[in-house]
Amino acid sequence: MGTDNKADYVIVGAGSAGCVLANRLTEDPSVRVVVLEAGGADRSLNIKIPAAFAEQFHTKLDWDYFTEPEPHVNDRRLYLPRGKSLGGSSSMNAMLYVRGRPLDYDLWEEQGADGWSWEGLHPYFLKAENDERGASEHHGVGGPVNIQNQRSPRHMNADFIKAAEACGIPRSADYNSPEQDGVGMFQTFQKNGRRWSCADAYLRPAMKRDNLEVITHAEVQRLELSGRRVTGVLYKRKRKERVARAGREVILSAGAFNSPQILMLSGIGPSRDLQEVGVPIAHELRGVGRNLQDHPFITMMWEMSDTHSLYKADAPKNLAEWLLRRSGPLSSTVAESVAFVRTRPGLAAADIQFHVGAAYFEKHGQEEYDGHCFVIAPTLLTAKSRGWVKLRSANAGDKPRILTNSLEHPDDVRSMIAGMRLAQKIAGTDPLKPKVIKALKPGDDLETEEDYHDHLRSRVELIYHPVGTCRIGKDDGAVVDPELRVHGLEGLRVCDASVFPVIPGGNTNAPVIAVAERAADLIKSRAPIA
């Protein structure tokens, strides 16, 4: 076995939450922190160039997960990209800055996550943020996370916004205010037209401190326990087993798939599931890996006569423009405009989010189309379906088994089909309508409700927002308490999207950052405990 690393805190995962914690905990020079990251550096141009995010899929920068055959979407295995480099999925995502609604977080508190209401989290959204539009009641300046408007949006987005307004969707001045509903342009996690990941915002500045050590290519095998106390992390690096020992705490920030996987590999989880794969039970905790949620989406695409699209965005002249000026098509997040809509009366908040852009986006960017296109992607915000993460085997190198049960609940299907119909209505409204050459996917042949059902189940995918598998709560199905300490154990917390009791109504990177900011204060005993 290789040499031990010793620290006050050992953080597993240099994704969004891990980067925040590494920075905030090392602000105290007397505290030593070790971060273990399974991936490597984040130097690839496909990380830095915004429009190139899908070029990372199925490469060494990707955990490259798939679900089990999903019973409600024609037994298809859905693709689940996860970032595997410094910055984690903040180095791979589409950089869309979305907080969700106050009611999302108030619901967390109602379900036993004391202190995690909108009132508790709002100050941490502000603390993290440097909004280039300036400070306001709902936005902060001076924080590590740089938020900017898009540098070079396609003007087809303006046409979409006008068509959406003509269909009764109000213009939104700021979807990150408490009033989310409406249509507008996305704000982005960018700085000067390039990606601004959590590695850029938090980790890289902290790496200049003597009390932080970041170990890349560290493949975590399991946690080390002494009775009920977690004392360290066993990991492999360069084929040698090593241990990172934690004097105070181990903090799992490995994400909604890998955090529960590491717990279960360590014998912490549902006893029946662990017995099935031959893992000795160290601590029964039946909620580990349960409550998995994500946002299903379906891309609806039209060929357009408007040539101001992202078609051939990677042409040499566009690369030159990005390298010289950090502008042009390659500064795009692909989805550039957004709408939050309620598809039926009586809903407390939007049930559908449209991700909209002047591009063809099918099979997660792997399929191409020879022509200028426009995409509206209805995305389900309030999924009632729940899934799980389980071990495939006792071997840490084996990918976990994942099932989302997407579209299991009839209300989820109802909202998605209503979103599809509304997207078609918008595309058939001026000023978009005259620019449509033809409908691509779906075509113009969907007529009956059954047609929509069949098409939805044949093409729906997931939009990279897994949460919930180590949820906060006080009941016997919860994994962590309101201070993110794992129930029944000492010296162990979880801090990442896995602790979310309910998925927020929007993209999940901003909420993860806010949760980690508050967690850092909890760990340093500064935040009030409700």
C-alpha positions in Angstrom: 0.0 0.0 0.0 1.2 3.5 -0.8 1.9 6.4 1.5 -1.0 7.8 3.5 -2.3 11.4 3.1 -3.4 13.1 6.2 -5.8 16.1 6.5 -8.5 17.5 8.6 -11.0 17.1 5.8 -10.9 14.6 2.9 -13.2 15.7 0.1 -14.2 13.0 -2.5 -14.8 14.6 -5.8 -13.7 17.9 -7.4 -17.0 18.6 -9.0 -19.1 21.7 -8.3 -19.7 21.0 -4.6 -16.2 19.7 -3.9 -14.6 22.8 -5.5 -16.7 25.1 -3.3 -15.8 23.2 -0.2 -12.1 23.0 -1.0 -12.0 26.8 -1.3 -14.1 27.7 1.6 -12.6 25.3 4.1 -9.0 26.3 3.2 -9.8 29.9 3.9 -8.7 29.0 7.4 -4.9 28.5 7.1 -4.9 26.1 10.1 -7.1 23.6 8.3 -5.6 21.1 5.9 -7.8 19.6 3.1 -7.2 16.8 0.6 -9.4 16.5 -2.5 -9.6 13.2 -4.3 -10.7 13.4 -8.0 -11.1 10.4 -10.2 -10.5 12.4 -13.4 -7.6 14.5 -14.5 -6.9 18.1 -15.4 -9.4 20.3 -17.2 -7.1 21.6 -19.9 -9.1 20.3 -22.9 -10.3 23.0 -25.4 -13.6 21.0 -25.4 -14.0 22.1 -21.8 -13.1 25.8 -22.4 -15.1 26.3 -25.6 -18.8 26.6 -24.6 -20.3 25.1 -27.8 -18.0 22.1 -27.6 -19.5 20.6 -24.4 -21.0 17.6 -26.2 -17.6 16.8 -27.7 -16.7 15.5 -24.2 -19.3 12.9 -24.2 -18.1 9.3 -24.4 -14.4 10.3 -23.9 -12.0 10.1 -20.9 -13.7 13.3 -19.6 -17.0 11.4 -19.1 -18.1 8.8 -16.6 -20.2 7.6 -19.5 -23.1 6.1 -17.6 -26.3 4.6 -19.0 -29.4 3.5 -17.2 -30.8 0.0 -17.1 -33.4 -0.6 -19.7 -36.2 1.9 -18.8 -39.6 0.2 -18.7 -41.6 3.3 -19.6 -39.6 4.5 -22.5 -39.6 1.3 -24.7 -36.9 -0.4 -22.6 -34.2 2.0 -23.9 -31.0 2.6 -21.9 -30.8 6.4 -21.4 -27.4 8.1 -21.6 -26.1 9.8 -18.5 -23.0 11.9 -19.1 -21.1 13.0 -16.0 -18.0 15.2 -16.0 -14.7 13.4 -15.0 -12.1 16.1 -14.6 -11.4 19.0 -12.3 -14.7 20.9 -12.1 -16.7 17.7 -12.6 -19.9 18.3 -14.4 -19.4 22.1 -14.2 -16.6 21.4 -16.7 -19.1 19.5 -19.0 -22.5 21.1 -18.6 -24.2 23.7 -20.9 -23.4 26.5 -18.5 -27.0 27.6 -18.0 -27.4 29.7 -14.8 -30.8 28.7 -13.3 -31.7 28.8 -9.6 -35.2 27.3 -9.4 -38.1 28.7 -7.5 -38.5 29.6 -3.8 -41.2 27.0 -3.4 -38.7 24.3 -4.4 -36.6 25.0 -1.4 -39.5 25.7 0.9 -40.6 22.2 0.0 -37.2 20.8 1.1 -37.8 22.3 4.5 -41.3 21.0 4.7 -39.9 17.5 4.1 -37.5 17.7 7.1 -34.5 19.6 5.6 -34.5 22.3 8.3 -32.6 25.4 7.3 -32.7 24.6 3.6 -35.7 26.9 2.7 -35.4 29.7 0.1 -34.8 32.1 3.0 -31.9 29.9 4.1 -30.4 29.4 0.7 -31.0 32.8 -1.0 -28.0 34.5 0.7 -25.7 31.8 -0.6 -26.9 32.2 -4.2 -25.9 35.9 -3.7 -22.6 35.1 -2.0 -21.5 32.8 -4.9 -22.4 35.2 -7.7 -20.7 37.8 -9.7 -23.5 38.9 -12.0 -22.1 41.2 -14.7 -25.4 42.9 -14.9 -24.8 44.3 -11.4 -26.0 43.9 -7.9 -29.7 43.9 -7.1 -32.2 42.4 -4.6 -31.8 39.1 -6.3 -28.2 39.2 -7.6 -24.8 39.6 -6.1 -21.5 40.9 -7.3 -18.0 40.0 -6.1 -18.5 36.3 -5.7 -16.4 33.6 -7.4 -19.1 32.5 -9.9 -19.1 34.8 -13.0 -22.4 35.1 -14.6 -22.8 36.9 -18.0 -25.2 37.4 -20.8 -24.4 35.5 -24.0 -21.8 37.1 -26.2 -23.1 36.2 -29.6 -26.6 34.8 -29.5 -28.4 33.7 -32.7 -31.2 36.1 -33.7 -33.6 33.2 -34.2 -33.9 33.4 -30.4 -35.5 36.8 -30.7 -38.0 35.3 -33.2 -38.8 32.5 -30.7 -39.3 35.0 -27.9 -41.8 37.0 -30.0 -43.6 33.9 -31.2 -43.8 32.7 -27.5 -45.3 36.0 -26.5 -47.8 35.8 -29.3 -48.8 32.4 -27.8 -49.5 34.0 -24.4 -46.2 33.4 -22.6 -45.2 36.7 -20.9 -41.7 38.2 -21.3 -39.5 37.5 -18.3 -37.2 40.2 -17.1 -35.3 37.8 -14.8 -36.2 34.1 -14.5 -33.9 33.9 -11.5 -36.1 36.2 -9.5 -38.8 34.7 -7.4 -41.2 35.1 -10.4 -39.8 32.4 -12.8 -42.6 32.1 -15.4 -42.0 33.6 -18.8 -39.7 33.7 -21.8 -36.3 35.3 -22.2 -32.6 34.6 -22.7 -30.4 32.3 -20.6 -27.7 33.7 -18.5 -24.5 31.6 -18.4 -21.6 30.4 -16.3 -19.1 32.2 -18.5 -16.3 34.8 -18.3 -15.2 36.6 -21.4 -17.0 34.1 -23.6 -15.4 31.0 -22.2 -16.7 28.4 -19.7 -16.3 29.5 -16.0 -16.5 26.2 -14.2 -16.3 25.6 -10.4 -12.6 24.7 -11.0 -12.1 28.1 -12.4 -14.2 29.9 -9.8 -13.2 28.1 -6.6 -10.6 25.4 -7.0 -7.8 27.0 -9.0 -7.5 30.0 -6.6 -7.5 27.7 -3.6 -4.8 25.5 -5.1 -2.3 28.4 -4.5 -2.8 27.8 -0.7 -0.3 25.5 1.1 -3.1 23.8 3.0 -4.9 22.3 0.0 -3.7 19.1 -1.8 -5.6 18.0 -4.9 -4.9 14.4 -6.0 -6.2 13.6 -9.5 -6.7 10.1 -11.0 -7.6 8.9 -7.5 -10.0 6.0 -7.9 -11.9 5.7 -4.6 -12.5 2.1 -3.5 -14.4 2.6 -0.2 -14.5 4.5 3.1 -12.5 3.3 6.1 -14.5 2.9 9.3 -13.5 2.4 12.9 -16.7 1.3 14.6 -19.2 4.0 13.8 -16.6 6.6 12.8 -15.3 7.2 9.2 -11.6 7.8 9.5 -10.5 7.9 5.9 -10.8 7.0 2.2 -9.1 4.0 0.5 -8.2 4.9 -3.1 -6.1 3.6 -6.0 -3.6 5.7 -7.9 -1.2 4.3 -10.4 -2.3 0.8 -9.4 -1.3 1.3 -5.8 -3.7 1.4 -2.9 -3.4 4.4 -0.7 -5.4 5.9 2.2 -6.3 9.5 2.8 -6.9 9.9 6.5 -9.3 12.5 7.9 -8.8 13.9 11.3 -12.2 15.6 11.3 -14.4 14.5 8.5 -14.7 12.8 5.1 -17.1 14.7 2.8 -18.6 12.9 -0.2 -19.1 15.2 -3.1 -19.0 12.6 -5.8 -22.5 13.3 -7.3 -25.9 11.7 -7.3 -24.5 8.4 -8.8 -21.1 8.1 -7.3 -21.8 9.3 -3.7 -24.3 6.5 -3.1 -22.1 4.0 -4.9 -19.2 4.8 -2.6 -21.4 4.5 0.5 -22.7 1.1 -0.6 -19.2 -0.1 -1.5 -18.3 0.7 2.1 -21.2 -1.4 3.4 -23.4 1.7 4.1 -26.9 1.3 2.6 -29.9 -1.0 2.2 -28.9 -4.4 3.6 -30.8 -6.5 1.0 -29.1 -4.7 -1.9 -25.7 -5.1 -0.3 -26.2 -8.8 0.3 -27.1 -9.3 -3.3 -23.7 -8.2 -4.4 -21.7 -9.7 -1.5 -20.8 -6.4 0.3 -20.5 -6.9 4.1 -23.0 -4.6 5.9 -21.3 -2.0 8.1 -24.3 0.3 8.6 -27.9 -0.3 7.5 -29.3 2.9 5.8 -32.2 2.0 3.6 -32.4 5.4 1.8 -29.0 5.2 0.1 -29.5 5.2 -3.7 -33.2 5.7 -3.5 -35.2 8.8 -4.5 -33.3 9.4 -7.8 -34.8 12.2 -9.9 -33.9 13.8 -13.2 -35.4 16.1 -15.8 -36.6 14.3 -18.9 -36.6 16.2 -22.2 -37.3 15.7 -25.8 -35.8 17.7 -28.7 -38.2 19.0 -31.3 -36.5 20.3 -34.4 -37.3 22.2 -37.6 -35.2 22.9 -40.7 -35.1 26.7 -41.1 -34.4 29.2 -44.0 -32.6 31.5 -41.5 -28.9 30.9 -42.0 -27.8 32.5 -38.7 -27.6 29.2 -36.8 -25.0 27.0 -35.2 -24.7 24.9 -38.4 -21.0 24.3 -38.9 -20.1 26.3 -35.8 -16.8 24.5 -35.7 -15.6 25.9 -39.0 -12.0 27.3 -38.9 -13.1 30.9 -39.1 -15.4 30.5 -36.1 -12.6 28.8 -34.1 -10.3 31.7 -35.0 -13.0 34.2 -33.9 -13.3 32.4 -30.5 -9.6 32.1 -30.0 -9.0 35.8 -30.8 -12.1 37.5 -29.4 -14.0 34.8 -27.3 -17.1 35.5 -29.4 -19.0 34.0 -32.3 -20.9 30.7 -32.6 -18.4 28.8 -30.4 -19.3 31.0 -27.4 -22.8 29.6 -27.6 -24.3 27.4 -25.0 -26.4 25.8 -27.8 -29.6 26.4 -25.8 -29.7 30.2 -25.8 -33.3 31.1 -24.9 -35.6 29.7 -22.3 -39.3 29.7 -21.3 -40.9 28.4 -18.1 -44.6 27.6 -18.6 -47.5 26.0 -16.8 -49.3 23.7 -19.2 -52.6 23.6 -17.3 -54.5 25.6 -14.7 -54.0 25.0 -11.0 -50.3 24.3 -11.0 -48.2 26.0 -8.3 -45.4 26.7 -10.7 -44.1 25.9 -14.2 -44.1 22.2 -15.1 -42.2 22.7 -18.4 -39.0 24.5 -19.3 -38.1 25.0 -22.9 -34.4 24.8 -23.8 -34.3 26.6 -27.2 -31.5 27.2 -29.8 -30.6 27.6 -33.4 -29.2 24.1 -33.7 -29.9 20.4 -34.5 -29.5 18.5 -31.2 -30.3 14.8 -31.4 -28.7 11.8 -29.5 -26.9 14.3 -27.3 -25.2 16.0 -30.2 -23.9 12.8 -31.7 -26.3 12.9 -34.7 -25.8 15.6 -37.3 -28.1 17.2 -39.9 -26.9 19.0 -43.1 -28.8 22.2 -42.8 -29.8 25.1 -40.6 -32.1 24.1 -37.8 -34.0 25.3 -34.7 -34.7 23.2 -31.6 -37.3 23.6 -28.8 -36.8 21.0 -26.1 -39.7 20.7 -23.6 -38.2 19.6 -20.3 -40.2 18.2 -17.4 -39.5 20.2 -14.2 -41.6 18.5 -11.6 -41.2 14.8 -12.3 -43.2 12.5 -10.0 -41.3 9.4 -11.1 -38.6 8.1 -8.8 -35.7 5.8 -9.5 -32.6 4.3 -7.9 -28.9 3.6 -7.9 -27.6 0.2 -6.9 -24.2 -1.6 -7.1 -23.5 -3.8 -10.0 -20.9 -5.7 -8.0 -18.6 -5.3 -5.0 -15.9 -4.1 -7.4 -15.4 -0.3 -7.3 -14.4 -0.3 -10.9 -17.8 -1.5 -12.1 -20.3 1.2 -13.1 -23.4 1.4 -10.8 -26.8 0.2 -11.9 -29.1 3.1 -12.5 -32.9 3.2 -13.2 -34.8 6.5 -13.3 -38.3 5.1 -14.1 -38.7 8.1 -16.4 -42.3 8.7 -17.5 -43.7 6.2 -15.0 -46.2 8.6 -13.7 -49.1 9.7 -15.9 -48.8 13.3 -14.8 -45.3 13.4 -16.2 -46.5 12.1 -19.6 -49.4 14.6 -19.6 -47.0 17.6 -19.0 -44.5 16.5 -21.6 -47.1 16.0 -24.3 -48.6 19.4 -23.5 -45.1 20.9 -23.8 -44.7 19.2 -27.2 -48.0 20.6 -28.4 -47.1 24.1 -27.2 -43.7 23.9 -28.9 -45.3 23.1 -32.2 -47.8 26.0 -31.7 -44.9 28.4 -31.1 -43.0 27.1 -34.2 -46.2 27.7 -36.2 -46.5 31.3 -35.1 -44.9 34.4 -36.6 -42.1 35.4 -36.8 -40.9 31.8 -36.7 -43.5 30.3 -39.0 -42.3 31.9 -42.3 -38.8 30.6 -41.7 -39.7 26.9 -41.2 -38.9 24.8 -44.2 -40.1 21.5 -42.6 -40.6 19.8 -39.3 -37.8 17.2 -38.7 -38.4 15.4 -35.4 -41.2 14.9 -35.0 -42.6 15.5 -38.4 -46.1 16.8 -39.1 -47.6 13.3 -38.7 -48.5 13.3 -35.0 -52.3 13.6 -34.7 -53.7 11.5 -32.0 -52.8 11.4 -28.3 -51.5 7.9 -28.9 -49.2 9.3 -31.6 -47.7 11.7 -29.1 -47.3 9.1 -26.4 -45.5 6.7 -28.8 -43.2 9.4 -30.1 -42.4 10.7 -26.6 -41.5 7.3 -25.3 -39.4 6.5 -28.3 -37.2 9.6 -28.1 -37.3 11.1 -24.6 -33.9 11.5 -23.0 -32.5 13.0 -19.7 -31.0 16.4 -19.4 -28.1 15.7 -17.0 -29.7 16.8 -13.7 -29.6 13.7 -11.4 -30.4 14.4 -7.8 -31.8 12.9 -4.6 -30.0 9.7 -3.9 -28.7 10.7 -0.4 -31.5 13.0 0.6 -31.7 15.3 3.6 -34.3 14.5 6.2 -35.1 13.1 9.6 -37.2 10.0 8.7 -35.8 6.5 8.3 -35.6 6.9 4.5 -33.3 9.9 4.7 -29.5 9.6 4.4 -28.2 12.8 5.9 -29.5 15.1 8.6 -30.0 18.9 8.0 -26.3 19.4 8.7 -25.5 16.9 5.9 -24.1 14.4 8.4 -24.8 10.8 7.5 -27.3 9.3 9.9 -25.8 7.0 12.5 -22.2 7.6 11.6 -19.5 10.1 12.8 -17.0 11.9 10.7 -19.0 11.6 7.4 -21.0 14.1 5.4 -22.5 14.2 1.9 -22.6 17.5 0.0 -23.7 17.4 -3.7 -26.9 17.1 -5.7 -27.6 13.7 -4.1 -28.8 15.4 -0.9 -31.6 17.3 -2.6 -34.9 15.9 -1.3 -36.8 17.1 -4.4 -35.4 18.2 -7.8 -35.5 22.0 -8.3 -37.5 23.5 -11.1 -34.5 24.3 -13.4 -30.9 23.4 -14.2 -29.1 22.1 -11.1 -25.6 23.5 -11.1 -26.4 26.8 -9.4 -28.4 25.0 -6.6 -25.4 22.7 -6.0 -23.1 25.7 -5.6 -25.5 27.4 -3.1 -25.9 24.2 -1.1 -22.1 23.7 -0.9 -21.6 27.4 0.1 -24.1 26.9 3.0 -22.5 23.5 3.8 -19.1 25.1 4.2 -20.6 27.5 6.8 -22.3 24.6 8.6 -19.0 22.7 8.7 -17.3 25.8 10.0 -20.2 26.2 12.5 -21.2 29.7 11.2 -24.7 29.0 9.8 -27.6 28.9 12.2 -29.2 25.5 12.6 -33.0 25.6 12.4 
